[in-house]
């Protein structure tokens, strides 16, 4: 069995809060209907490209169906695998997709809440158990990858009084700005306590004239470190330490038995922030495009060297809560969308990536994802040559067995995602992720494990039709 290394890349864009006005060809929002579904008979499904094997380097996918990484918030606060993690991934494996990508997993040995971690050898036994659970549940048919990620410090949005009392680094510039805004020069000589107390009660319009843009963001959204904060020693040294840290994490993934790793280079996390046009570091890792891509390439090379050459790289088309602005919207658009709608909207970009890869003489498989939930959508992507593999996250969350149901000619039994992002709202609150289509079903069923609030089941009901 070979090994695979993939990239999850999405442009690091700026924009307003998730769910705000969509800025593209039209600002008008439209409530879109779900695509009509035509489900194939079993013999037609057997001929479909969707269910044909695909060689990916030294690894073979039994079919071209892919469950992308989703964070279910089921790890311990120390980042260890729990029984709930094992049950979660085993449930997806019962649907026997070609591949499953385990959630974004932290590469550094730092606190990260109930998110899986791989920054130390002590995490390997639990991850090895997770691999075994997927192998058992899928009968060995599903390949398993793990998405590895780095992130800088983020803090929750503070109370206004607490921010001005404890967090604002009060300087003379604040006093001068306050004096100018209030037309009262006495503020230039006022004591810290007086200035802090006044600002804590001041109107937003005045505060906006006193604080700089970074301070306003901290007050309104919470503090987030940036890769450009090179006055912080641990941020300044990132280019020197991250290649080794990612390489060690990938080595642990291989030791645990994963078929490969996916490097997370998307959204507002560390690697995407180095790629961002806003990265103006002056140490050779920011500014021009060539310098901004330097660290991501060095990390990639270090991971390759650490895990060996018997794997390949498929491209994945591509704040405090990372899925903000345009990048966040494009990741998980809802049925309330712009004129283009949420279904397959990233396919032109994916197809362009595939053309560029193939035109350079590479046969690297490309994964398409984004609002794909019917057989005709998925098969059309492959027939038109827009991608080589089809990924479906939200639809797989709604029904982990949906690929299998379609393959067996029983597509009429598929539980279809409604793309209202109930699941994302739970994710944003760092609550255990479930789907509204099944999390209140058969709650009195014997042995049902419930969420920490006791109101929702943690796993969808078993499909008895296999």
C-alpha positions as CSV (number, residue, x, y, z in Angstrom):
1,X,0.0,0.0,0.0
2,X,1.5,3.3,-1.0
3,X,1.4,6.7,0.6
4,X,-0.2,10.0,-0.5
5,X,0.5,13.6,0.2
6,X,-2.1,16.2,-0.7
7,X,-2.7,19.9,-0.4
8,X,-5.8,21.6,0.8
9,X,-5.4,25.1,-0.7
10,X,-7.9,28.0,-0.9
11,X,-6.9,31.6,-1.6
12,X,-6.5,33.7,1.6
13,X,-9.0,36.4,0.9
14,X,-10.3,39.2,3.0
15,X,-13.9,40.2,3.5
16,X,-16.8,40.7,5.8
17,X,-18.2,38.2,8.4
18,X,-19.4,34.9,7.2
19,X,-23.0,35.0,6.1
20,X,-22.8,38.7,5.1
21,X,-23.3,40.1,1.6
22,X,-21.8,38.1,-1.1
23,X,-19.6,40.3,-3.3
24,X,-19.3,39.0,-6.8
25,X,-21.3,39.5,-10.0
26,X,-24.5,40.3,-8.0
27,X,-25.1,41.3,-4.4
28,X,-28.7,40.0,-4.6
29,X,-29.3,36.9,-2.6
30,X,-31.4,34.0,-4.0
31,X,-32.9,31.1,-2.2
32,X,-31.9,28.1,-4.3
33,X,-33.7,24.8,-4.7
34,X,-31.8,21.6,-4.2
35,X,-30.7,20.1,-7.5
36,X,-33.1,17.5,-8.9
37,X,-31.8,14.0,-8.2
38,X,-31.9,11.1,-10.6
39,X,-30.6,7.9,-9.0
40,X,-29.1,5.2,-11.2
41,X,-30.0,1.6,-11.2
42,X,-27.3,-0.8,-9.8
43,X,-26.1,-1.8,-13.3
44,X,-25.7,1.8,-14.4
45,X,-23.9,2.7,-11.1
46,X,-21.5,-0.2,-11.8
47,X,-20.4,1.4,-15.0
48,X,-20.1,4.9,-13.6
49,X,-16.7,6.6,-13.4
50,X,-17.6,7.5,-9.8
51,X,-17.3,3.9,-8.7
52,X,-14.2,3.0,-10.7
53,X,-10.8,2.6,-9.1
54,X,-8.1,5.2,-9.4
55,X,-4.4,4.9,-9.0
56,X,-2.9,7.7,-6.9
57,X,0.8,7.2,-6.9
58,X,1.5,4.0,-5.1
59,X,-2.0,4.1,-3.5
60,X,-5.2,2.8,-5.2
61,X,-8.6,4.2,-4.3
62,X,-11.3,1.5,-4.8
63,X,-13.6,4.3,-6.1
64,X,-13.4,8.0,-6.7
65,X,-15.5,9.1,-3.8
66,X,-13.9,11.2,-1.1
67,X,-15.1,12.5,2.3
68,X,-13.2,15.7,3.0
69,X,-11.9,16.8,6.4
70,X,-14.6,17.9,8.9
71,X,-13.9,18.9,12.5
72,X,-16.4,17.2,14.8
73,X,-15.0,18.5,18.1
74,X,-14.9,15.1,19.7
75,X,-11.2,14.9,20.9
76,X,-10.2,15.5,24.5
77,X,-9.1,18.9,25.5
78,X,-5.5,17.6,25.4
79,X,-5.9,16.5,21.7
80,X,-6.2,12.7,22.2
81,X,-8.5,10.4,20.3
82,X,-11.7,9.5,22.1
83,X,-14.2,6.7,21.7
84,X,-16.5,9.3,20.1
85,X,-13.8,10.0,17.5
86,X,-13.5,6.3,16.7
87,X,-17.2,5.9,16.4
88,X,-17.5,9.0,14.2
89,X,-14.9,7.9,11.6
90,X,-16.1,4.3,11.7
91,X,-19.6,5.4,10.9
92,X,-18.4,7.2,7.8
93,X,-16.3,4.2,6.9
94,X,-19.4,2.0,6.9
95,X,-20.4,3.8,3.8
96,X,-17.2,2.6,2.1
97,X,-16.1,5.7,0.3
98,X,-12.8,5.6,-1.6
99,X,-11.2,7.8,0.9
100,X,-11.8,9.7,4.2
101,X,-9.7,12.6,5.4
102,X,-9.5,12.9,9.2
103,X,-10.1,16.4,10.6
104,X,-7.6,19.2,10.8
105,X,-5.0,17.9,13.3
106,X,-2.6,20.2,15.1
107,X,1.1,19.7,14.3
108,X,2.4,21.6,17.3
109,X,2.3,20.3,20.9
110,X,0.2,23.3,22.2
111,X,-3.3,23.6,23.6
112,X,-6.0,23.6,21.0
113,X,-9.2,22.5,22.7
114,X,-11.1,19.4,21.6
115,X,-9.2,19.2,18.3
116,X,-7.0,16.2,17.4
117,X,-3.3,16.7,17.7
118,X,-0.2,15.0,16.3
119,X,2.6,17.1,17.7
120,X,4.1,14.5,19.9
121,X,4.7,10.7,19.8
122,X,2.2,10.2,22.7
123,X,-0.7,10.9,20.2
124,X,0.3,8.0,17.9
125,X,-1.4,5.1,19.8
126,X,-4.8,6.8,19.7
127,X,-4.4,7.7,16.0
128,X,-3.3,4.1,15.3
129,X,-6.5,2.9,16.9
130,X,-8.5,5.3,14.7
131,X,-6.9,3.9,11.6
132,X,-7.8,0.4,12.8
133,X,-11.4,1.4,13.4
134,X,-11.8,2.7,9.9
135,X,-10.1,-0.4,8.4
136,X,-12.5,-2.7,10.3
137,X,-15.7,-0.7,9.5
138,X,-14.9,-0.4,5.8
139,X,-13.6,-4.0,5.4
140,X,-10.3,-2.5,4.4
141,X,-11.8,-0.8,1.4
142,X,-11.5,2.9,2.4
143,X,-8.1,4.7,2.3
144,X,-7.6,7.0,5.3
145,X,-5.7,10.3,5.2
146,X,-5.1,12.9,7.9
147,X,-5.2,16.6,7.4
148,X,-2.4,18.4,9.4
149,X,-2.5,22.0,10.3
150,X,-0.7,24.8,12.1
151,X,-2.4,27.8,13.6
152,X,-1.4,30.8,15.7
153,X,-3.0,32.0,18.9
154,X,-6.5,33.3,18.9
155,X,-8.5,34.6,21.8
156,X,-12.2,35.1,22.3
157,X,-13.8,38.5,21.8
158,X,-13.4,40.3,25.2
159,X,-15.9,42.3,27.2
160,X,-15.5,46.0,26.5
161,X,-14.7,46.8,30.1
162,X,-12.2,44.0,30.4
163,X,-10.5,45.0,27.1
164,X,-9.8,48.5,28.2
165,X,-8.9,47.5,31.8
166,X,-6.5,44.7,30.9
167,X,-5.7,44.2,27.3
168,X,-5.2,47.6,25.6
169,X,-1.5,48.7,25.6
170,X,-2.2,52.3,26.4
171,X,0.2,54.8,24.7
172,X,0.5,58.5,24.2
173,X,-1.0,58.2,20.8
174,X,-4.2,57.1,22.3
175,X,-4.3,60.2,24.5
176,X,-3.6,62.5,21.6
177,X,-6.3,60.8,19.5
178,X,-8.8,61.0,22.4
179,X,-8.0,64.7,22.9
180,X,-8.5,65.4,19.2
181,X,-11.8,63.4,19.1
182,X,-13.3,65.1,22.2
183,X,-11.6,68.5,21.6
184,X,-10.3,68.3,25.1
185,X,-6.5,68.7,25.5
186,X,-6.6,67.6,29.1
187,X,-6.7,64.0,27.9
188,X,-3.1,64.3,26.8
189,X,-2.0,64.4,30.4
190,X,-4.7,62.2,32.0
191,X,-3.7,59.1,34.0
192,X,-4.1,55.6,32.7
193,X,-7.0,54.7,35.0
194,X,-9.0,57.8,33.8
195,X,-8.4,57.1,30.1
196,X,-9.3,53.4,30.4
197,X,-12.4,54.1,32.4
198,X,-13.6,56.7,30.0
199,X,-13.0,54.5,26.9
200,X,-14.8,51.6,28.5
201,X,-18.0,53.8,28.6
202,X,-17.4,55.7,25.3
203,X,-19.6,55.4,22.2
204,X,-18.3,53.1,19.4
205,X,-17.9,56.1,17.1
206,X,-15.4,57.7,19.4
207,X,-13.5,54.5,20.1
208,X,-13.0,54.1,16.4
209,X,-11.2,57.4,16.3
210,X,-8.9,56.4,19.2
211,X,-7.9,52.8,18.4
212,X,-6.0,51.6,15.4
213,X,-7.3,49.0,13.1
214,X,-5.6,46.0,14.8
215,X,-6.9,47.2,18.3
216,X,-10.4,47.6,16.9
217,X,-10.3,44.1,15.5
218,X,-9.2,42.7,18.9
219,X,-12.0,44.6,20.6
220,X,-14.7,43.6,18.1
221,X,-13.7,40.1,17.1
222,X,-11.0,38.9,19.5
223,X,-7.2,38.8,19.3
224,X,-5.5,36.8,16.6
225,X,-1.8,36.5,16.0
226,X,-0.6,37.1,12.5
227,X,2.5,35.7,10.7
228,X,3.6,39.3,10.3
229,X,3.9,39.8,14.1
230,X,7.6,39.3,13.9
231,X,8.1,41.3,17.1
232,X,6.9,38.1,18.8
233,X,9.8,35.6,19.0
234,X,7.8,32.5,18.3
235,X,6.2,34.1,15.2
236,X,9.6,35.4,13.9
237,X,11.0,31.9,14.1
238,X,8.2,30.1,12.2
239,X,10.2,29.7,9.0
240,X,13.0,28.0,10.9
241,X,10.9,25.5,12.9
242,X,7.7,24.7,10.8
243,X,9.3,22.5,8.2
244,X,10.6,20.1,10.9
245,X,7.4,20.3,12.9
246,X,5.3,19.4,9.9
247,X,7.7,16.6,8.8
248,X,7.6,15.1,12.3
249,X,3.8,15.2,12.3
250,X,3.8,13.4,8.9
251,X,6.2,10.8,10.1
252,X,3.8,10.1,13.1
253,X,0.9,9.8,10.7
254,X,2.7,7.2,8.7
255,X,3.7,5.3,11.9
256,X,0.0,5.3,12.9
257,X,-0.9,3.6,9.7
258,X,-2.5,6.4,7.7
259,X,-2.3,6.1,3.9
260,X,-1.2,9.7,3.6
261,X,-1.4,13.3,4.8
262,X,-3.1,16.4,3.5
263,X,-1.3,19.7,4.3
264,X,-3.8,22.4,5.3
265,X,-2.8,25.5,3.4
266,X,-6.2,27.2,3.5
267,X,-8.2,29.9,5.3
268,X,-6.9,32.1,8.1
269,X,-4.3,29.6,9.3
270,X,-0.5,29.8,9.4
271,X,0.4,28.4,5.9
272,X,-2.4,30.3,4.1
273,X,-1.3,33.5,5.9
274,X,2.2,33.1,4.6
275,X,0.7,32.8,1.1
276,X,-1.5,35.8,1.5
277,X,-0.8,39.0,-0.3
278,X,-1.1,40.7,3.1
279,X,2.1,39.0,4.2
280,X,4.7,41.7,4.1
281,X,7.4,40.0,6.3
282,X,10.9,41.4,5.5
283,X,12.9,38.3,6.3
284,X,12.6,36.6,2.9
285,X,9.3,35.0,3.7
286,X,6.9,37.7,2.7
287,X,6.3,40.5,0.2
288,X,6.7,39.1,-3.4
289,X,4.8,36.0,-4.5
290,X,8.0,34.1,-4.7
291,X,8.9,34.9,-1.1
292,X,5.3,34.3,0.2
293,X,5.3,30.8,-1.3
294,X,8.8,30.0,0.1
295,X,7.8,28.5,3.5
296,X,4.9,26.4,2.1
297,X,7.3,24.9,-0.4
298,X,9.9,24.2,2.3
299,X,7.3,22.6,4.5
300,X,6.1,20.4,1.6
301,X,9.7,19.4,0.8
302,X,10.4,18.5,4.4
303,X,7.3,16.4,4.6
304,X,8.2,14.5,1.4
305,X,11.7,13.9,2.8
306,X,10.3,12.6,6.1
307,X,7.9,10.1,4.8
308,X,9.6,8.8,1.6
309,X,8.9,9.0,-2.1
310,X,6.3,6.2,-2.5
311,X,3.3,8.6,-2.6
312,X,2.1,11.5,-4.8
313,X,0.3,14.8,-4.6
314,X,-3.3,15.4,-5.7
315,X,-4.4,19.0,-5.8
316,X,-7.5,20.0,-3.9
317,X,-9.4,22.8,-5.6
318,X,-9.6,24.8,-3.7
319,X,-10.2,35.8,12.1
320,X,-10.8,34.0,14.9
321,X,-13.3,31.7,13.2
322,X,-11.3,30.9,10.1
323,X,-14.2,30.6,7.6
324,X,-14.8,34.3,7.3
325,X,-15.1,36.6,4.3
326,X,-15.1,35.5,0.7
327,X,-12.8,32.5,1.4
328,X,-15.1,31.2,4.1
329,X,-18.2,31.7,2.1
330,X,-16.8,29.9,-0.9
331,X,-15.9,26.9,1.4
332,X,-19.5,26.4,2.6
333,X,-22.1,28.4,0.7
334,X,-25.7,27.9,1.6
335,X,-28.9,27.7,-0.4
336,X,-29.3,31.4,0.4
337,X,-26.7,32.6,-2.1
338,X,-25.9,34.8,-5.0
339,X,-27.0,34.1,-8.5
340,X,-24.4,31.3,-9.0
341,X,-25.7,29.4,-6.1
342,X,-24.0,26.9,-3.8
343,X,-23.9,23.8,-6.0
344,X,-20.6,23.1,-7.8
345,X,-19.6,26.8,-7.8
346,X,-15.9,25.9,-7.4
347,X,-15.9,23.6,-10.4
348,X,-14.5,26.2,-12.9
349,X,-11.5,26.8,-10.6
350,X,-11.0,23.1,-10.0
351,X,-11.1,22.4,-13.8
352,X,-8.6,25.2,-14.3
353,X,-6.2,23.6,-11.8
354,X,-6.6,20.2,-13.5
355,X,-5.9,21.7,-16.9
356,X,-2.8,23.5,-15.6
357,X,-1.5,20.3,-13.9
358,X,-2.1,18.1,-17.0
359,X,-0.7,20.7,-19.4
360,X,2.6,20.5,-17.5
361,X,2.7,16.8,-18.1
362,X,1.5,15.6,-14.7
363,X,-1.1,13.0,-14.1
364,X,-1.7,14.1,-10.4
365,X,-5.3,13.5,-9.4
366,X,-7.4,16.5,-8.6
367,X,-10.3,16.4,-6.1
368,X,-13.5,18.5,-6.7
369,X,-15.7,19.4,-3.8
370,X,-18.4,21.9,-3.0
371,X,-22.1,21.4,-3.0
372,X,-22.1,18.0,-4.7
373,X,-24.9,15.8,-3.6
374,X,-26.4,13.9,-6.5
375,X,-25.2,11.1,-8.8
376,X,-25.5,13.2,-12.0
377,X,-23.5,16.1,-10.4
378,X,-20.7,13.7,-9.3
379,X,-20.6,11.7,-12.5
380,X,-20.8,14.8,-14.7
381,X,-17.7,16.2,-13.0
382,X,-15.7,13.1,-13.9
383,X,-17.2,12.6,-17.4
384,X,-16.4,16.3,-18.3
385,X,-12.8,15.8,-17.1
386,X,-13.2,18.6,-14.5
387,X,-11.6,16.5,-11.8
388,X,-10.5,12.9,-11.1
389,X,-12.1,12.4,-7.7
390,X,-15.3,13.8,-6.1
391,X,-15.5,14.9,-2.5
392,X,-18.6,15.6,-0.6
393,X,-18.4,16.8,3.0
394,X,-21.9,18.1,4.0
395,X,-23.7,15.5,2.0
396,X,-21.6,12.7,3.6
397,X,-22.4,14.2,7.0
398,X,-26.1,14.1,6.2
399,X,-25.8,10.5,5.1
400,X,-22.5,8.6,5.5
401,X,-24.0,5.8,3.4
402,X,-25.0,7.8,0.4
403,X,-22.2,6.7,-1.9
404,X,-22.9,3.1,-1.0
405,X,-26.7,3.5,-1.5
406,X,-26.1,5.0,-5.0
407,X,-23.7,2.2,-5.9
408,X,-26.2,-0.4,-4.9
409,X,-29.0,1.2,-6.9
410,X,-30.8,2.5,-3.9
411,X,-30.3,6.2,-4.3
412,X,-33.9,6.9,-3.5
413,X,-33.0,6.1,0.2
414,X,-30.3,8.9,0.3
415,X,-30.8,11.4,3.1
416,X,-30.0,14.7,1.2
417,X,-28.3,17.6,2.7
418,X,-30.3,20.8,2.7
419,X,-27.3,23.1,2.7
420,X,-28.5,25.4,5.5
421,X,-25.3,25.0,7.5
422,X,-26.8,23.9,10.8
423,X,-23.6,21.8,11.1
424,X,-21.4,24.8,10.5
425,X,-23.1,26.8,13.2
426,X,-22.2,24.0,15.7
427,X,-18.7,24.0,14.4
428,X,-18.4,27.8,14.8
429,X,-19.5,27.4,18.5
430,X,-17.0,24.5,19.0
431,X,-19.9,22.2,19.8
432,X,-20.0,18.5,18.8
433,X,-21.0,18.6,15.1
434,X,-24.1,16.7,14.0
435,X,-26.7,17.1,11.3
436,X,-30.3,18.3,11.8
437,X,-31.6,15.6,9.5
438,X,-30.7,12.8,12.0
439,X,-29.5,14.2,15.4
440,X,-33.0,14.1,17.0
441,X,-34.1,10.8,15.4
442,X,-34.7,7.8,17.5
443,X,-33.2,9.3,20.6
444,X,-34.7,6.5,22.7
445,X,-32.9,3.9,20.7
446,X,-30.9,1.6,23.0
447,X,-27.3,2.5,23.2
448,X,-27.6,5.9,21.6
449,X,-24.7,8.2,22.6
450,X,-25.8,11.8,23.1
451,X,-24.1,15.2,22.8
452,X,-22.8,16.8,26.0
453,X,-26.0,18.8,26.3
454,X,-28.0,15.6,26.1
455,X,-30.2,16.9,23.3
456,X,-28.7,15.3,20.2
457,X,-27.5,11.9,19.1
458,X,-23.8,11.9,18.1
459,X,-24.1,9.4,15.2
460,X,-26.7,8.9,12.5
461,X,-28.8,5.8,12.8
462,X,-27.4,2.7,11.2
463,X,-28.5,1.9,7.6
464,X,-29.9,-1.6,7.6
465,X,-30.0,-2.0,3.9
466,X,-26.4,-3.1,3.2
